[in-house]
Each structure stands twice: as structure tokens, then as C-alpha cells.
Amino acid sequence: MNNQTPEIQALIDRNTRVEGDKAWETSWFRRLLISVITYISACAFLTITDGDHTRAYLPAFVPTMGYLLSSISLGPIKQWWIHNRYNH
């Protein structure tokens, strides 16, 4: 690959970077990481505002599950939208 022009190598590098970004955006690792951060943040917020940490754990699942459900359901909705937008 050393005999390629700099422009072609730049395109290859860009495509590799874009593929990595796309893989990150759609990965379950990212979704779970955001869910954990959301849960911890919600627990902290509820503990600070309510003052009772024992009551914060269950209600903190509401925003966490909302995020997970939205990230799961948006994939099929996105595909439907793309299909209807560009395949008419």
C-alpha cells in the first residue's frame, strides 16, 4: 500500500475513521455505557433532591429504560424513514 497516491491514502484513512465512528454509534457497548451513566446521574440527582438514597434506585431506571427503548426503536424507524424518503 506504500505505492498509493496521498489522495487515495487519505480517502482510505477517512473511510476507516468513518467506519469506526459508525460502529461506535451503533454499538451496544455505547448504549450500555450511556445507560450506566444515565442511571448513576439519575440516582445522584434523586438522592440530592430527595435526600433518601434508598428510594432513588428504582425511579432512576425510568430515564435509563427510556433511553434504551428509544435507542432500540429508532433503528427500525430510521430504516422506515429512509425507505419512504428515498424509494418513492
N, C-alpha and C positions, 0 to 999 in steps of 0.2 A: 504493500500500500504506500510505499515511500515514493513511487513514481507518479502519484496523482498530483494534479494541479492544486494549488492552495484553495481555489474556489470550491472544487469538489470536496476536498477535505473539510472545508468549513461547513458545507452542506451536510456531510456525514456526521460531523460533530453536533450540528444543530439538531438533526433528526434524532440522534441518540439522546440528546438532552430533552427534547420534546417527548420522546417515548418514555423516558424516566419520569417526567412530570406527569404525564397521563397515567402511568402505572401507579404513582403515588396518590393521585387524586381519586382513583377508583379502588384503592386497596382497602381491605378490611382492617389492616393494621392501623391505617389513618383514622378510619371510622371509630374503631375501638379506643384509640388514643384520645380523640376528641371527646368521646363519651366519658372516659375516665376523668378527663379534665373538667368536663361539664358537671359531672356528679360531685367531684371534690369541691368545685366552686359553689354549687348549689347547697351542699352541706355546710360549707363555711358561711355562706350568706344567711341561711336559715338559722344557724347556730348564733350568729351575731345579732340578727334581728329578733329572734325569739328567746335566746338565752338558754334554751334547753337542747343540748346536743343529742339527747336520746330520741327526741321527736323529729330530728332533721333527716334521718337516714332514709326513711320511706318516701316522704314527699320529694326528696331530691331525685328520685327516679323519674318523676314526671318530665322535667326538661330533657333528661338523658334519653328516655324512651322516645320522646317527641323527635329528638334529633335522629336517633337510629331509624325510626319509622320513616321519617322524611327522606333520609339518605337512601333507604332501600326503595321507596316508592318512586323517587324521582328518576331513576334509571329507565323504567318502563314508560313513564310519562314523557321523558325526553325522546325516547325512540319513537313513540307515537307522534309527537310534535314534529320531529324531523321528517318522518314518513309523510305526514299530511302537508307539511310545508313545501317539501321539495319533490314530491312524487305526484303532483297533480297534472 
